[in-house]
Amino acid sequence: MFSVPSSVYWISKRYSIPILTIVLNNNESGWNAPRNSYNLVHPTGLATTATNDEINIAFNPTPDYAGIAKAAGCGDIFAGRASTTAELPTVLEAAIASVKAGKAAVVDCIVAPGC
C-alpha cells in the first residue's frame, strides 16, 4: 500500500504475505534529500550551514521502525535491530527464518555515520 508501514504490515498479516523489509537507518545524518535539493538551488543560502535540527530534517528521537511494523501487524511480525555489523548476521538469519515460516520481518539496520 504505497509503502505506508501501517497498511503494508496489516495487509501482510491479513493475507499471510511474508515480507522482509530492511530499514537502512541513517538517523545520524538525517533526511538529506531536502538539504541536497536546497543546496542545488541555493548553493550559498543559509541552509548550507544550518544543522539538521534547524531545517527540520533530523529524526530525533529516532522512530522504532521495526516496532511500528510489528504493531501494525498485530504483533505477529519479527522485529529485529542490528546496531553493529557483528549483530547483523544473527538478526538477518532470524528474519529470513521468520519469512520462510510465513511471517513478515523487519530489520532496522543502523548505518555507520558517513556512509
C-alpha positions in Angstrom: 0.0 0.0 0.0 2.4 2.7 -1.2 5.0 1.9 1.4 2.8 3.1 4.3 4.0 0.8 7.0 0.7 0.5 8.9 -1.1 -0.6 5.7 1.7 -2.8 4.4 2.1 -4.8 7.6 -1.6 -5.0 8.3 -2.1 -6.4 4.8 0.8 -8.8 5.3 -0.9 -10.1 8.4 -4.4 -10.2 7.0 -3.4 -12.2 3.8 -0.4 -14.1 5.2 2.1 -12.5 2.9 5.7 -12.9 4.3 7.6 -9.7 3.5 11.2 -9.0 4.5 11.9 -5.3 4.9 15.4 -4.0 5.7 15.5 -0.4 7.0 18.7 1.4 6.4 18.5 3.7 9.4 20.8 6.7 8.8 19.5 8.8 11.6 23.0 10.1 12.3 22.8 12.1 9.0 19.1 12.8 9.0 16.9 13.1 5.9 19.3 14.8 3.4 17.2 14.8 0.3 15.7 18.2 1.2 19.2 19.6 2.1 20.6 18.4 -1.2 17.7 19.9 -3.2 18.1 23.2 -1.4 21.8 23.3 -1.9 21.4 22.8 -5.6 19.1 25.7 -5.9 20.7 28.0 -3.3 24.4 26.9 -3.0 25.3 29.9 -0.8 22.0 30.0 1.1 21.5 29.9 4.9 20.7 26.1 4.9 24.2 25.3 3.7 25.5 26.0 7.3 22.3 25.1 9.2 22.1 22.0 11.3 19.6 19.2 10.5 17.6 20.3 13.6 17.4 23.9 12.3 16.0 22.9 9.0 13.8 20.2 10.4 15.3 17.2 8.7 16.6 15.4 11.8 14.8 12.4 13.1 15.0 13.0 16.8 14.1 10.9 18.6 14.6 8.0 16.2 11.4 6.1 15.5 11.3 2.4 16.3 10.7 1.3 12.7 10.6 -2.4 13.5 8.3 -1.8 16.4 5.9 0.3 14.3 5.7 -2.5 11.7 5.2 -5.1 14.5 2.3 -3.1 16.0 0.7 -2.7 12.5 0.9 -6.5 12.0 -0.9 -7.2 15.3 2.4 -8.1 17.0 2.9 -11.1 14.7 6.0 -9.9 12.8 9.6 -10.4 13.5 11.1 -7.1 14.6 14.9 -7.0 14.7 17.6 -4.4 15.1 21.3 -4.5 14.2 23.2 -1.7 15.7 26.6 -3.1 14.7 27.9 -5.2 11.9 28.6 -8.0 14.3 24.9 -8.2 15.1 23.7 -8.2 11.5 24.2 -11.9 10.5 22.3 -13.2 13.6 19.4 -10.7 13.1 19.2 -11.4 9.3 19.1 -15.2 9.9 16.2 -14.8 12.3 14.4 -12.5 9.9 14.9 -14.9 7.0 13.7 -17.8 9.2 10.5 -15.8 10.0 9.8 -15.1 6.3 10.4 -18.8 5.5 7.9 -19.7 8.2 5.3 -17.4 6.6 5.6 -14.3 8.8 6.8 -10.9 7.8 10.0 -9.5 9.2 11.5 -6.0 9.6 15.2 -5.5 10.3 16.3 -2.0 11.4 20.0 -1.6 10.5 21.8 1.3 11.9 24.0 2.8 9.2 27.5 3.9 10.2 27.9 7.6 10.2 29.4 8.9 7.0 28.1 6.1 4.8 
